[in-house]
Amino acid sequence: MDLPGRVGDGDRPFSELGGWSARIWPYSLALLAVAGVVAYRLRRLPLRSWLAEQLRILTLAPHPSPLPAGERGAVLGLLVHLLGVGLVLSARYGWPVWAAPLALLALLAPQWPLLAHRRPPRLMALTPLLAAYAVTLLWLAYQWLGITVIGWQGQAFPNPMVSLFYVDGIVLAAVAYSILCQARVTLAGLGRPDHLWRWAVAGLLAVTLIWAGVVYFGKRTHGATATDPYAYAQMGVDLAERGTFLHRFSLFEQVIPLKIAWAPLQPLGYHIPRNDLGDCPSVWATGASVLLAAGYKLLGEVGLYVTTPIVALLSLAAAWALAQEALRGQPRPIRHLTAALTVVLLATSPEQVDRLLVRWPTPQLSSLLP
């Protein structure tokens, strides 16, 4: 049986396709740089009216009144999105194909107010979904060619920056971008274009906080291991139960009178005993353990484990306040949007989640609060 993340006997590793090994990363970056230069050079190139309108929608600056679309173009756009949504739902998530019209109708929810005013939806606002269709086709092509697509090697929380083939992440980003474009189109059509930033901030914060709550508490640790996580937790328990950061290793009291070497008894993360009773101070700082002691005192062992997720959520509030203070002189839309993006980046940061779920408990999260 093949191990997770390994290449099976019938698969071809990525590196066996001539020229397509790790060199794809510098090639991709070089291609992006060249594309940026080309786009800058062509910035004054006259565009067709429909393409100019499409770019305005993607940059969240649509005209209040849409350009008249031909019947053939509307039918073609609707057909492309129906096929694309059906492809993603059936190939990636195993849903029945007949669910595609319902899913497309749900994706058009931000434009329902336009329908209420007897205005047709603008399918150009769904253009970001093309990225989801394309990455699904690429994923299927890899499956058909027998190329192994490593799926995070069993990790519960993937780092989206590791792979260009993070299909679910690209689908989520495409849907979010499409919703943002549609919201801008709808607000522009209703004569309220300035309300977009409020909806964007509210949506970003709501989704981020819900995700953080589910991940931080749902995947929280149920124990401590290694040296620093164990020592922080042990100091918290000792402070709550005995009023001291010192931990008493009673075995020292029995071994010291024997006049034998007791160095092997010295636990990881702790100094040598300070007395014959075996009271040992930790080599780690005590600050984070004060918070753990409070959680342990209030909720017992469960409180010991949920303290760090609570501190992580408080750190998001601290990041919001810091961004607000740093941009005090900027207009409210810029200040609030920047603060919301700061919260999103911190909440979903692999380092934040690693410190929270894997290396729990560590004082780095607590240090964000002062």
N, C-alpha and C positions, 0 to 999 in steps of 0.2 A: 504494500500500500504506500502510495506517495505521501510524503510529509507535506503539511500546508506550506505554501510558498515555494515548493520545489518544482522543478520541471519533470513531468512524467516521461515515461519511455516513449509515448506516442506524440509528445509535444516537441515543438521546436523553440528553443530559447530565442529571446530577442536578439542576442548577439550573433546568432548564426545567419541572420539575414544580412548579406554583405553591406557594410557601411552603416548598418542600423544598430549600433550598440549604444554605449553611453555618449557617443558623439552626437546623438540626437539633441542633447541638451544645449551645447554651444551652438549647434546648427539652428535650433529653434530660436534662441536668443538673437542670433545674427539675423535671422529672417525677420523677426519682429522689428529690429533696428532698421533694417532696409525698408520695411513696410512703412515705418514712421517717416523716414526721409521722403519716400515716394508720395505719401499722403500730403506732406507739407509742400512738396513741389507742385502738386496738382490742386492746391487749395483754391486757386482762382479759376480753375477750369469750369466753363459753363456746363451745367448739368441739366438733364431733362427734368421737367416739372415734377414728375412722380418720384424721381430719385432724390431731388432736393427736398420734397416733402417728407420722404422716408428718413432722410438724415436729420431733419428738424424734429421729427418725432423721437428718434433715438437720442437726440441731445436734449430732450424735454423742452422743446420750444416750438410746438406745433401751431399752425394757423387755427384760429377759432373755427373757421369754416373750411371743411375739407374740400380738396379738389374733386371735381366730378370723376368718378371711376366708371369705366366701361363695364358692361355686364359680363363680358368675357373675362376681364381681369378679376372681378369680384368672385366669379364662380371658380376660377383657377386658384385664387388665394384660399378660398374656403376648402377646396378639394385638397390642396397641399397640406393645410393644417389638420384636416380630418385624417389624412393618411399618416401624417407625422405623429399626431397624438395616439392614433391606433397602434403605430409601430412601437412607440415608447411603452405604452401600457401593456401590450401583449408580449413583446420580446423581453423587456427588462423586468416587468413586475408581474407578468402572468395573468393579467386581467383579460376578460373577453373583449374581442374587437368591437362588439356592439356597444361597449361603454364609451367609445371615442366621442360620439356626438354629445353625450351627457357631460363628459369631461371638458370638451371644448366650450360648451355652454357655461360651465362653472368657471372656466378660465376667463370668459368674457364678462364675468360678474362686475368688474369695475366700470364697464360701459352700459350696464343695465339702466342707469338714469337717462342715458341718451335714448334708449329704446322707449322709456316712459314718455319722452318728449317727441316721439315719432321720428327719431333720427337713426339712421343705420349705424351700426358699429364700424369702427375704422380698423380693418384687419391689419393695416400696417403696424399697429401697435403690438401685434403678436409676433413681429419679426424676430425678437430675441429667442423665441422658441426654436428657431432654426438651429441654434447651437445644440439644443437637446436632441433634436432629430439627428444631427450630424454625428454627435458623439455616440449615440446608440448604434447608428450604422457602422461606425468605426469599431465599436465593441463587437458587433456581430461579425464583421469581417475578420477580426482577430480570432474569434471562435471558429469560424469556417476554415481559416488557414492553419488551425491547430497551434496557435501561438499562446503560450500561457500568459494570462493577465492576472498578476498577483493581487489578491484582494486583501491587503493590509496584514497578511500573515496572522490572522486571528485576533488582531487588536480590537478592543471594544470601541476605542475612540481614534479614528484615523486622522492623520495629518494631511489635509487637503493639498498642501504644497509639495507632497512627495511625488505625486503622479499626475500626468496629464489625462489619465484615463479614470479619474474619479467620476464615474458616470452620474451617480446620485447627486454629487455636489454640483456638477454642471447643470443637471436638470433643475435643481433647486434654484441656482443662480439665474438661469434663464427664465423660470417662472416668476421669480421676484422682480427681475428687470422688466418683464412684460407687464406685470401688475403696475409697476411704477409708470411705465409709458402710458398705459391705459388710463390710470388715474389722472395723469397730466392732460391727456386728450379730453377726458370727460370734464374736468374742471375748466379747461379752456373753452369747451363748447358751451358750458353753462355760465360763462362769464365770470368765473371765480378762480382765475389762474394762481392767485397769490396764496391759496389755501393748501397748495401741494406740500410745502415743507412741513406743515403741521401734521398732515396725514403720514408723511414719510417718517417723521420723528416718532410719532405714536406707534406706527407699524413696526419700525425697527426695534424700539424698546420693548414692545409687547412680545414679539417673536423671540427676541434675545433672552428676555427674562424667563419666559416659559421654557425655552430650551435649556437655559442654565439651571433652572430649578429641577428639571427632569434629570439632567446629566449629573449635576453636582450631588443631589441627594439620592437619585436612583442608582448610581454607580459608586456610591461612597464606600470607603473601606469598612471592613468589619473586624479589623485587628491591626496590629503593628508588628513590624519586623525590622531587620537590619539594625543599624546602630543609632542614627539620629532620630528616626521616627519612634523607635522604641523608647529612647531616653526621654524625648519630649512627653510622650504619653505617660511614662512611669513617673516623671516629676510632677505632672498634673495630678495623677492619682495620689501620690504621697502628700502633695500640698493640700489636697482636699481632705484626706483621711488623717494625716498626722501633723499638718501645719508646717511642714518643712520640705525643701527640695531634696534633701538627703534620702537615699534609699538604703534600708538596712538589709544587707545580705547575711543572713544568720549563719550561713555555713562558715564564714570567716571566724566567728566566735568559737567554733568547734575545732578549726584547723590551726589557728594561731598558737594555742598551747602545745601543740604537738612538735613544734620546732622543725617543721618541714617546709619545703618551698610551697608557698601559697599563691605565687604569681599566676599559675594557670587558672586560679579561681576568679581573677579579676575580670569582670564582665565588660563586654564591648560598650563603649560610650560612657564609661565611668572611670574615675580616678581610683587610686588605692584607698583603703579605709582610713578614716580620720580617727578612729578609736578601736578599742578591742571588741566593740559590739558589732562591727562591720558596717558602720554608717559611711556611705560613699557619696561624694558629690559627682555630678555629671560633668563631662567635658564640654557639654553644649550649653548655650545661653538659656536663661530661664524665662525670658519674657513671654514666648508663645505658650509656655506651660501654664501661665497664669490664666489665660483664656480657656485652656483645656480643663483646668481645675474648676473654673466656674461652670462650664457645661456639665462636667462630671457631678458636681455638687447638686445641680438642678435636676438633671435627668438620668443620673447614673451612667452606666457604660454607654448607652445610646447617646447621651449628651456628649460623651467624650469624642464620639465619631462624627456627630453632626455639627460640632463647633466650627471646624474648618470650612465646611460648605457655607455656613452662615457668614463667616468672616469673608469668604470669597464674594458673596453677594454684596456685603458692605463695601468691599473694595471697588465694586462696580459703581456704587453710589459715590464713593470718593473720587473715582476717575471722572464721573460726570461733573462733580463740583469743581475739580481741578481745571477741567476744560472750560467751564463757565468763567472761572476766575482769570484764566490765561487770556481769554478772548473777550474780556469785559467791554472793551471799546468797540467791538464789532457789532453789526446789526444782528437782531435776534435770529433770523433764519440761519445765518452763517454760524452763530454761536451754538444754537441748539442742534443743528445738523452735525457740526463737528463733534460736539459732545456725544451725540448718539452714536456716531461712527467709532469714537474712542471706546465707548462701552462695548460695542459689538466686537471690535478687535481684541479688547482685553478678555472678554467673556469666552471667546472662541479660540484664544491663543493656545496652541499646543503646550507651551511652557506653563501657562496658568493651569491647564487641566492636568498636565503631568505632575506638577507640584501638589495639586489637589487630590488626585485619585491614586497616583502611583507612589509618590514619595511622602505621603501624609505621615504625620503632620510636620510641616516645615514652617519656619518663621517668615519666609519671604512674603507670603500673603498678608500676614499681620503687619508687615512693615509698610504696606501701602496705605494704611489707615491714618497714621499721624499727619 
